[in-house]
């Protein structure tokens, strides 16, 4: 099915998510926390069950038919991810536990080999902790310096400041493709062009972007790109690091163990070729195979239809929430993912979320793993509602009703 799926057809996607059939406290459940984790559709759930039922075997090493079949399906997922990201080579796709491990892999492997005292690592004020802390750790170890691109009041990167911060000393720019708090979509192509003009590399945290928009890592100029399976309807504990082949080939292994070796003696170990050099031990086999099923599911609808549906929900929710007196939405960029973070006057976001939960509306509240951004916005936290392919207009109405009730009860 192409991206030309009409709005009426995509509404049928809701029936694919069995979690939405449950009733909480005797009422329908409204799930608005896809920015944290997307619910799982039947094709993904069934693919995991099928693996455990008929394909349970380790990969790349079995000497029997079922093991060979499991290996084939595992590597088919690698090919699907390559196409999903627009990578040039399947060897550029490394399977990890998720975006966090992917970023740590680059920080520790590439960073240990290439950073020295005085070198600069550039991050932004809107980064998730997973794209801050690993760079702090490697900076402490190597003597490199962490520089931060500020965020404007509208929730966008300060382009003028960025032009001054990225320079001759910059070795790595680590930036989110889409803020998990504000929904802001960053212009990675422009950032990459600037970074590359100084010989710096670019790592993109794509965890919040890949479920909502099409990615082409070559077109945007990403040297590394990371995402987690559970954000795109796949299982927990699996994810991807894309890296340019020429860069990965020069990087030392991140972990040692089985699969990542070519030959081992007590005197010396030689390492396996890509991508296996970075995939030590038994991987999350069923998770990777089911990630392939999740990509198939996204491709079934197409990003054009997904973006149109979610964009419509974002516009409707923004309008209706804006009509609530005392509610402030943070993040006013014109280029946004379907994420709305807001504050309800001086009411603590956790208190608002608790009332919403009592109304069977599931949202996220707190610092959202982005404490530096909270300080920039002069708050300790937000309430965040995020939308996906399975949401509908009625969910927004229930959200607005619940927020109004929270306001009445807490003021």
N, C-alpha and C positions, 0 to 999 in steps of 0.2 A: 504494500500500500504506500503510495507516494505522500509527499508533504502536502498534497492538495486535498487531503481528507477534510470534509466540511465539519463545521462546528457540531452539528447534530450527531455525526458519526463518532466523533471523538468522545462524546459523552458516554458512549458504550464502554469505554475503558474502565469506568467505575466498577462494572460487574466483574472485572478481572481481579479485584482485590478483596479477598475473603475477610480480612480484618475489619472491613467496613460493614460487614453483615452482623457483627456482634452488637449487642445492646448493653450499654453501661447504665447501671441504675434504672434499668427498664426503658431507657430511651436510646435513640440513635446516637452513634459516636461521631463527632466531628474532629478529624485529624488535620491539624494545621501546623505540623512540625516537620515537614519534609526537608527543611534546610538542615535539620539534625540527622534524620534518616528517613528515606522514602519507604513506604509500605511495599510489600512484596506481592507481585502478581502471580497468578496460578502457574504460568509457564516456568517461572523461576523456582517456585516451591516444588513443582513436580519434577523439575530437572534434578534437583538435589536428591529427592526421593528415589528417582530412577538410578542415579549413580550408586547410592547406598544399596539399592536392591539388586542391581544387575552388574555393576561395573566396579565394585570395590576392589581396588588393587593399587599398589604403588606404581609410579610412572617412571619412565626412562631407564628402568632396570629390571623389570619383570621378564621372565623367559616363557611366558604363556600368553594365550590369546586374549584373555580379559585384560591383562596388564597392557598389552599392545593397544587394545581398543581405548582404554582409559587415557593412555599417552596421546593417542590420536585426537581425542576430544579436547584434551588439555591444550595441545598445540593449535587446534582449530580456534580456540578462544584467543590465543595470542594473535592469530591472523585477523580475527574480528576486531581486536583492540587496535591493531595497526591501521586498519581501514577506518575505524571509528575516530582515530586521532589524526589521520592523514600522514602517518609516519612513512618514511622511505623504505625501512627494512624491518622485518619481524624481529631481528636481533636487537632492535632498539627498544623493545618492550620487555621490561623487567617486572615480574610479579612480586608484590610485597604484601605486607599486612594491611596497608592502606596509605593514604596520603602522608600521614605523620612519619611512618617508616621510610617512605620514599624520600621525603625531605631530609631526614636524618642520614640516609644513605649518602646523598650528595654532599651534605655538610661535612660528614666524617671522612668519606672516601676522597672526593675531589678536594675538599677544604684542607685536609691533612697534607695532601700532596702538593698543593699549589699556593696556599696562603702563607704569608710571612708578616712579620711585624711591620706595621704601617700601611699595609694593604687595607682597602675599605670594602665592606659589605654593605650594600644599601637595601633596606627594607622600607615598608611604609607604615604609617600610623594606623592603617585599617587592617593590619594583618591578624590572622588567627594566631594564638600562642604557638601553634605547631610550625609556623613560619617565622617565629621570632627566637624562641628558646634554643633550637639547634644551632642557629647562627651565633647566638651569644656564647654557647658552649665552645664552638670551634674558634671563635674570636679570642676567648680567654686562653685557649690552648696555644694559639699561634701568634698572638699579639696583634691580630688584625683589629680594625676599628669598625664599629657598627654605626652607620649613618641612617637617619630616618627622614623620609619624605613626609611632610605634614599633610593633613586633610583640611579642606575648607569647611566653612559652616554648612555648605550644601551637601557635604559628604563625598566630595570628589578630591582626587589628588591635586595638590597645589602644583600646577605645571611650571610656574615660574621658579618655584623653589627646587623642583626636580631638575631643571636645567642647570642649576648651580651645584646641586649635590652630586649628581652623577658626573664623574670627571676622570682625569688621568689615573688617579689612584684606585678607582673602582675596579674590583675584580669580579664581583658577583652582584646582580640585582635580583632579589627574591621578592616577588610580588604576587598578590592574589589576582586571579582573573576576575573574581566577583566577590565582593565583601559579604561574609556570612551574616553581618549585622545590618548593614545599610542597603544591601542589594546592588550597590554601585558596580557597574561593569567597567573595568579599566581597559584602556586602549593599549593592549599588549604589543601590537605591531609598532606603534610609535615609541613605546618604551624600549623595545628591543632594538629599534633603529638607533636610538640615542646611546644605549649601552654598548652596542657593537661598534659604534663610531670611536669609542675609547678602548676597544679590545676587551670589554667586559662580557661575561656570560649572563644569561637570564634564566632563572628558575621560576616557573609559574605554578602556583597552587591553584589547581583547577577544580578543587573539590566541590565548590558551589556552582560552578559554571556548566559542567558537562551534562547535567541532567536537563538543562533548559535551552542550550544553544549548541550548534554545530561547531566543532573545533577542527582547525587545520594547523598543526604545530609548525609545519614548514612555512605556511603563508604568514603566520604571525611572528615567525622568527624565534620561537622558544627553543632554547638549548636543552632544557629539562622541563618536563610537565608531569605533575603528580595529581592523582585523584583516587578516591575510595569507591569501592564497589557498592557499598550500602547507600550511597547518595543517589545511585542510578538504578534502584530497584533490585540490586544484587545483594548477596550475603554479606554479613559482617566478617571481618578478619581477612579480607582480600582487597587488593588494590594494585595500582600500576605506577611505575615510574617509566616515563619515556625519556630517553636521553639520546642525543646525537651519537651515532656509532663511533665516530672518530674520537669523541670525548670519553665514552665508556671504555673503549679499548685501552686507553692510557690510564684509567683509574684503577687503583688497587682494590681487591675484594673488600667488601664491608664485613662479612662474616666468613668463618672457616667451617668446613664440615663436608658431608657427602654431597655429591653432584657438582660442586663447584671446583673439583680438582680434575687434573688430567693424569698425574702420577704423583704418588706420595712415597718418599723414603724418609728416614730419620735425618738425613742430611739436607734434603731439599724437597719442596713441593712445587710442582708446576700446575698452573691453573687452567681451568676449562675455558673454552671460547664463549663468546656472548651468545645468548643472554645468561647462560648457566653459571658463569663466573660470579654472578650476584644473587644466585638462588640456592643458597646452602640449605641442605637438609630436605626433609619431606615437606613439600609445599601444601597449601590449603587447596587440595586437588578439587574437591567438590565445589569450593568457593569460586575457583577460577573457571570451571566448566559452567557453573550457573551464572557467572558474570557474562559469559558468552550468550547465554539465554536472555539475560537482561538487555544486552545490546541488540539482540534480535527483536526484542519487544519494543524498544525505542524506535528501531528502524521500521517496524511495522506501521507506526503512526507517522513518523517523519517529524523532523524538528520544526518545519514550517507550521504544521498543525499544532504541535505542542506549544510552540511559542505564542501562537495566536490565541489559543485557549487560555494559557496561563496569563498572558498579557491582559486579556479581557477581565480575568478575575482580579488581577492587580489593580487595574483602573477602577473597577467597581468597589473593591475594598477600600482603596485610598479615598474615594469620594465619600463613601458612607461613614468611614471612621472620622474623616475630617469634619463631619457635621456634629460630632460629639464635643460639646463645650469642655474646654480644659484638656483635651487630648492633643498631644503634639507628636507628629510623625517625624522621625529623623531619617535623613537621606533623601535629598530632593533631586538627585541626578535624573536626567532624561533617559539615561541608559541604565535600566535596572532589571534585575531578576525578580521573580515573584516573591519578594520578601518585604514585609513591613515591620519595622521596629518602632515602638511608640512608648510614650510615658503618659500616664494619666494623672496630671497634676503632680502633687507631692506624695501620692500613694505609692508604697513600695511595690515594685513589679511582681515580687513573689506573692504578695497578698492578692493582687489582681489575678494572677495565674491560678491561684487556689480557688477563687470564686469561679473563674472560667471552667476549671476542672469540675466543679460541682454542677456546672451546667453542661457537662460532657463535651467541652471544647478543649482540645489538647493543643497547648502552645508552649513555647519556651520562654523562660524569664531568668534574668540575672545579668552577669557580665558577658555571657555568650562567648567565653574563651577569648575575649578581646579587651582585657583590662586597660591597656594603653589608650584604646579608642574611647573607652568609657570616660577616662580622665580628660581626654580632648573634648568630649561632649559635655563635660561637667556633670556627670551622673554616675551612679553606682551600678546602674543596670537598666534594661529595657524589657518590655514584653514584646516578643517576636511571633508574628504569624507568617507562615510561609505556605505556598500553594503548589499543587502538583496536578498532574493530568487527571487524577481521580476526584478532584474537588469540583464543587458546583456552586452556583449562586446561592442556594439555600444554606450552604456552609457559612457564607459571609453574613447572611442575615442572622444566623445563630450566634456568630461571633459578636456582631454589633449589639445584639440583644443582651448577651452575657456581659459585655463591657459596660453597658449602661447599668446593668444590675450591680456590678462591682462598684461602679461610681456611687450609686445610691446607698449601698451598704457601708462603704468605707469613708464617706465624707459626711 
